[in-house]
């Protein structure tokens, strides 16, 4: 039976690499499918891995209809066995509903790949809907590390060298025009994300939250 699977994790954990690997494995087995992406780091209409692999893909926008796309393919006599959907955190909840319909009504396997939470530690709408609907949710095991050595769990947005926790949810790569600020992303552990302590400021002794203890004279130690 077909299924909807969501592979997720923070940045740098190999999501796009796995997406291209699954596409290669499925195609090598004689199955036919399509690749989709939205706002890939390397540009439109492609899936790119930080390891250097790049493959063309169908670019998704808010008006894109997955069910209509696959249905038209099938009606034209073309077999569709699977979909590989990268950057799925940027899909709309309605598009995730359409992907579930592709699985249920057309018996097509759907593999989605995306980041779970944004730089504010809030769920992306597409990821939230995938968490609600997916048959299987898999946290990728190739875990990136914070500059301190701990496993990284949070994505930080850095603007002009300063970590920010406010702003538009989506800001891909460097921004010019109306917002010329240099934007980049960094993975951090929860502690350093909470303290807004990126690698650039890791040499600064930032105070943590006060511990829930009184002064030394308040009672026994």
C-alpha positions as semicolon CSV with decimal commas, in nm:
position;residue;x (nm);y (nm);z (nm)
1;X;0,000;0,000;0,000
2;X;0,116;0,354;-0,072
3;X;0,217;0,577;0,219
4;X;0,297;0,937;0,308
5;X;0,634;0,960;0,482
6;X;0,797;1,267;0,634
7;X;1,174;1,278;0,690
8;X;1,268;1,572;0,909
9;X;1,543;1,728;1,119
10;X;1,735;2,055;1,155
11;X;1,951;2,202;0,881
12;X;2,260;2,008;0,769
13;X;2,121;1,666;0,863
14;X;2,112;1,531;0,507
15;X;1,747;1,573;0,405
16;X;1,815;1,668;0,041
17;X;2,085;1,404;0,015
18;X;1,837;1,139;0,127
19;X;1,572;1,278;-0,108
20;X;1,804;1,233;-0,406
21;X;1,913;0,890;-0,282
22;X;1,553;0,768;-0,255
23;X;1,476;0,908;-0,600
24;X;1,780;0,722;-0,740
25;X;1,692;0,397;-0,561
26;X;1,328;0,403;-0,671
27;X;1,419;0,486;-1,031
28;X;1,685;0,214;-1,038
29;X;1,416;-0,037;-0,940
30;X;1,216;0,058;-1,248
31;X;0,966;0,279;-1,070
32;X;0,864;0,613;-1,216
33;X;0,820;0,933;-1,024
34;X;0,864;1,308;-0,999
35;X;1,085;1,539;-0,793
36;X;0,945;1,857;-0,637
37;X;1,101;2,140;-0,441
38;X;1,036;2,492;-0,323
39;X;1,295;2,766;-0,270
40;X;1,598;2,539;-0,282
41;X;1,919;2,707;-0,165
42;X;2,078;2,675;-0,512
43;X;1,788;2,831;-0,704
44;X;1,452;2,740;-0,848
45;X;1,348;2,405;-0,995
46;X;1,621;2,188;-0,848
47;X;1,706;1,975;-0,547
48;X;2,059;2,032;-0,425
49;X;2,258;1,858;-0,153
50;X;2,541;2,019;0,041
51;X;2,747;1,720;-0,073
52;X;2,729;1,861;-0,425
53;X;2,451;1,653;-0,583
54;X;2,196;1,849;-0,787
55;X;1,894;1,726;-0,985
56;X;1,618;1,917;-1,166
57;X;1,277;1,929;-1,000
58;X;0,934;2,084;-1,041
59;X;0,915;2,415;-0,855
60;X;0,615;2,442;-0,622
61;X;0,431;2,769;-0,555
62;X;0,119;2,841;-0,353
63;X;-0,108;2,767;-0,650
64;X;0,047;2,430;-0,735
65;X;-0,193;2,132;-0,725
66;X;-0,019;1,800;-0,664
67;X;-0,332;1,594;-0,720
68;X;-0,409;1,759;-1,055
69;X;-0,046;1,719;-1,166
70;X;-0,038;1,346;-1,097
71;X;-0,388;1,288;-1,232
72;X;-0,299;1,454;-1,562
73;X;0,008;1,232;-1,589
74;X;-0,195;0,917;-1,530
75;X;-0,468;1,022;-1,775
76;X;-0,198;1,079;-2,037
77;X;-0,093;0,716;-1,996
78;X;0,218;0,780;-1,791
79;X;0,279;0,566;-1,485
80;X;0,348;0,742;-1,154
81;X;0,474;0,532;-0,865
82;X;0,625;0,787;-0,628
83;X;0,683;1,156;-0,554
84;X;0,992;1,303;-0,387
85;X;0,901;1,635;-0,225
86;X;1,192;1,839;-0,087
87;X;1,169;2,161;0,119
88;X;0,823;2,045;0,225
89;X;0,819;2,285;0,520
90;X;0,742;2,559;0,265
91;X;0,435;2,381;0,123
92;X;0,093;2,507;0,228
93;X;-0,125;2,291;0,456
94;X;-0,370;2,255;0,165
95;X;-0,089;2,115;-0,051
96;X;-0,005;1,860;0,217
97;X;-0,372;1,758;0,214
98;X;-0,341;1,708;-0,163
99;X;-0,033;1,491;-0,114
100;X;-0,230;1,274;0,128
101;X;-0,501;1,246;-0,137
102;X;-0,242;1,139;-0,395
103;X;-0,146;0,856;-0,159
104;X;-0,500;0,750;-0,068
105;X;-0,682;0,791;-0,399
106;X;-0,408;0,727;-0,654
107;X;-0,192;0,476;-0,462
108;X;0,127;0,676;-0,518
109;X;0,405;0,676;-0,257
110;X;0,498;1,025;-0,133
111;X;0,833;1,098;0,034
112;X;0,854;1,442;0,195
113;X;1,167;1,608;0,335
114;X;1,180;1,926;0,539
115;X;1,277;2,125;0,846
116;X;1,038;2,090;1,138
117;X;1,072;2,432;1,306
118;X;1,178;2,780;1,198
119;X;1,432;3,019;1,349
120;X;1,175;3,116;1,615
121;X;1,141;2,747;1,720
122;X;0,786;2,745;1,581
123;X;0,651;2,474;1,350
124;X;0,632;2,558;0,982
125;X;0,266;2,528;0,866
126;X;0,361;2,263;0,609
127;X;0,555;2,063;0,868
128;X;0,271;2,086;1,117
129;X;0,027;1,943;0,864
130;X;0,271;1,668;0,769
131;X;0,304;1,577;1,137
132;X;-0,074;1,549;1,153
133;X;-0,124;1,343;0,836
134;X;0,188;1,137;0,766
135;X;0,179;0,759;0,797
136;X;0,543;0,766;0,907
137;X;0,759;1,043;1,058
138;X;1,132;0,980;1,063
139;X;1,390;1,196;1,241
140;X;1,711;1,175;1,041
141;X;2,001;1,024;1,232
142;X;2,284;1,223;1,070
143;X;2,257;1,490;1,337
144;X;2,450;1,816;1,295
145;X;2,632;1,965;1,592
146;X;2,629;2,306;1,756
147;X;2,958;2,493;1,776
148;X;2,984;2,373;2,138
149;X;2,981;2,008;2,034
150;X;2,628;1,923;2,149
151;X;2,378;1,780;1,902
152;X;2,213;2,073;1,722
153;X;1,835;2,085;1,744
154;X;1,748;2,445;1,653
155;X;1,787;2,662;1,344
156;X;1,912;3,016;1,405
157;X;1,879;3,312;1,168
158;X;2,173;3,554;1,176
159;X;2,132;3,902;1,025
160;X;2,445;4,114;0,989
161;X;2,619;3,892;1,242
162;X;2,340;3,912;1,502
163;X;2,100;3,629;1,579
164;X;1,736;3,735;1,550
165;X;1,414;3,573;1,670
166;X;1,165;3,803;1,495
167;X;1,081;3,860;1,130
168;X;0,921;3,684;0,834
169;X;0,911;3,309;0,873
170;X;1,070;3,250;0,531
171;X;1,390;3,425;0,428
172;X;1,607;3,211;0,202
173;X;1,974;3,298;0,155
174;X;2,104;3,652;0,122
175;X;1,842;3,924;0,089
176;X;1,875;4,236;-0,124
177;X;1,646;4,506;-0,253
178;X;1,414;4,628;0,020
179;X;1,599;4,430;0,286
180;X;1,969;4,434;0,201
181;X;2,077;4,276;0,529
182;X;2,306;3,974;0,504
183;X;2,107;3,671;0,617
184;X;2,252;3,333;0,700
185;X;2,150;3,034;0,908
186;X;2,328;2,832;1,175
187;X;2,233;2,522;1,370
188;X;2,256;2,544;1,750
189;X;2,173;2,337;2,053
190;X;1,871;2,454;2,254
191;X;2,084;2,620;2,521
192;X;2,278;2,840;2,283
193;X;1,972;2,916;2,071
194;X;1,794;3,031;2,386
195;X;2,094;3,245;2,481
196;X;2,134;3,370;2,120
197;X;2,494;3,259;2,132
198;X;2,617;3,177;1,782
199;X;2,964;3,065;1,679
200;X;3,063;3,428;1,610
201;X;3,004;3,525;1,971
202;X;3,104;3,196;2,132
203;X;3,412;3,360;2,284
204;X;3,194;3,599;2,482
205;X;3,095;3,485;2,829
206;X;2,720;3,535;2,813
207;X;2,530;3,492;3,137
208;X;2,275;3,214;3,153
209;X;1,939;3,230;3,322
210;X;1,967;3,264;3,702
211;X;1,952;2,931;3,880
212;X;1,661;2,873;4,119
213;X;1,881;2,895;4,428
214;X;1,896;3,163;4,694
215;X;2,208;3,332;4,829
216;X;2,458;3,122;5,018
217;X;2,321;3,248;5,349
218;X;1,960;3,163;5,273
219;X;1,982;2,805;5,392
220;X;2,182;2,483;5,391
221;X;2,384;2,399;5,083
